[in-house]
Amino acid sequence: MSDTYTQLYIQFVFAPRYRAALLHADWDERLRMYISGIVRGNGHKMIAINNMPDHVHLFIGLSPKQSISDLMRVVKGDSSEWINNEKLTGVKFHWQDGYGAFSYSKSQIDAVVKYIENQQAHHKKQTFLDEYRQLLTLFGIDFEEKYIFRLPE
């Protein structure tokens, strides 16, 4: 895109279906590398990535050549296929429908990176669901509790 200049910083948050704690420490670094490759391969800049057993945080410099929804479709689809092909979970793996996407200014990059890098310490004090509700509230996003992350029916 000639003459197109952007500065778009987006944090994504998404989880395995039913918030199942399926992202195991034995292979989660491989998952982060795989997802990072997907993000870079789609023309975006990976700034930070980290995960807990039950969710992932990505922070990227978003290219305007791809929509947020298309990027998340590719990230979730390709990574779940990789997890299943590698037989990493022992059960068929799916990501939960939906995701959170939160935008930041350039001046906030360092704080967001630090926040993502410190997920393990952060979640000793706060659950993922509480963290997610807090992000939605902080960003002024209206939500219905029943749609945050679906539990098994």
For each residue, the residues with C-beta under 8 A, 3 or more apart:
1: 4 64 65
2:
3:
4: 1 64
5:
6: 62 63 64
7: 61 106
8: 61 62 63 64 103
9: 47 59 60 61 62 103 104 105 106 108 109 112
10: 59 60 62 68 101 102 103 104
11: 57 58 59 100 101 102 103 104 112 116
12: 56 57 58 59 60 72 75 99 100 101 102
13: 55 56 57 99 100 102 132 135
14: 55 56 72 76 95 96 98 99 100
15: 19 54 55 56 95 96 128 149
16: 19 20 21 22 23 54 55 93 94 95 96
17: 20 94 95 96 97 150
18: 96 149 150 151 152
19: 15 16 54 55 96 128 129 149 151
20: 16 17 54
21: 16 52 53 54
22: 16 53 54 89 91 93
23: 16 28 31 51 52 53 54 55 56
24: 27 28 53 88 89
25: 28 53
26:
27: 24 30 31 86 88
28: 23 24 25 31 32 51 53
29: 32 33
30: 27 33 34
31: 23 27 28 34 35 51 56 79 82 83 88
32: 28 29 35 36 49 50 51
33: 29 30 36 37
34: 30 31 37 38 78 79 82
35: 31 32 38 39 49 56 58 75 79
36: 32 33 39 40 46 49
37: 33 34 40 41
38: 34 35 41 42 74 75 78 79
39: 35 36 42 44 45 46 58 60 71 75
40: 36 37 43 44 45 46
41: 37 38
42: 38 39 63 66 71 74
43: 40 63 65 66
44: 39 40 60 61 62 63 66 71
45: 39 40 60 61 63
46: 36 39 40 49 58 60
47: 9 59 60 61 109 112 113
48: 57 58 59 112 113 116 117
49: 32 35 36 46 56 57 58 59 116
50: 32 56 57 116 117 119 120
51: 23 28 31 32 55 56 57 119
52: 21 23 55 119 120 123 128
53: 21 22 23 24 25 28
54: 15 16 19 20 21 22 23 128
55: 13 14 15 16 19 23 51 52 128 132
56: 12 13 14 15 23 31 35 49 50 51
57: 11 12 13 48 49 50 51 116 119
58: 11 12 35 39 46 48 49 75
59: 9 10 11 12 47 48 49 104 109 112 113 116
60: 9 10 12 39 44 45 46 47
61: 7 8 9 44 45 47
62: 6 8 9 10 44 66 68 71
63: 6 8 42 43 44 45 66
64: 1 4 6 8
65: 1 43
66: 42 43 44 62 63 70 71
67: 70 71
68: 10 62 71 72 101
69: 72 73
70: 66 67 73 74
71: 39 42 44 62 66 67 68 74 75
72: 12 14 68 69 75 76 99 101
73: 69 70 76 77
74: 38 42 70 71 77 78
75: 12 35 38 39 58 71 72 78 79
76: 14 72 73 79 80 95 99
77: 73 74 80 81
78: 34 38 74 75 81 82
79: 31 34 35 38 75 76 82 83 95
80: 76 77 83 84 93 94 95
81: 77 78 84 85
82: 31 34 78 79 85 86
83: 31 79 80 86 88 89 93
84: 80 81 87 88 89 92 93
85: 81 82
86: 27 82 83
87: 84 90
88: 24 27 31 83 84 93
89: 22 24 83 84 92 93
90: 87
91: 22
92: 84 89
93: 16 22 80 83 84 88 89
94: 16 17 80
95: 14 15 16 17 76 79 80
96: 14 15 16 17 18 19 149 150
97: 17 150
98: 14 147 149
99: 12 13 14 72 76
100: 11 12 13 14 132 135 136
101: 10 11 12 68 72
102: 10 11 12 13 135 139
103: 8 9 10 11
104: 9 10 11 59 108 109 112
105: 9 108
106: 7 9 109
107:
108: 9 104 105 111 112
109: 9 47 59 104 106 112 113
110: 113 114
111: 108 114 115
112: 9 11 47 48 59 104 108 109 115 116
113: 47 48 59 109 110 116 117
114: 110 111 117 118
115: 111 112 118 119 122
116: 11 48 49 50 57 59 112 113 119
117: 48 50 113 114
118: 114 115 121 122
119: 50 51 52 57 115 116 122 123
120: 50 52 123 124
121: 118 124 125
122: 115 118 119 125 126 131
123: 52 119 120 126 127 128 131
124: 120 121
125: 121 122
126: 122 123 130 131 134
127: 123 130 131
128: 15 19 52 54 55 123 131 132
129: 19 132 133 148 149
130: 126 127 133 134
131: 122 123 126 127 128 134 135
132: 13 55 100 128 129 135 136 148 149
133: 129 130 136 137 143 148
134: 126 130 131 137 138
135: 13 100 102 131 132 138 139
136: 100 132 133 139 141 143 148
137: 133 134 140 141
138: 134 135
139: 102 135 136
140: 137
141: 136 137
142:
143: 133 136 147 148
144: 147 148
145: 148
146: 150
147: 98 143 144 150
148: 129 132 133 136 143 144 145
149: 15 18 19 96 98 129 132
150: 17 18 96 97 146 147 153
151: 18 19
152: 18
153: 150
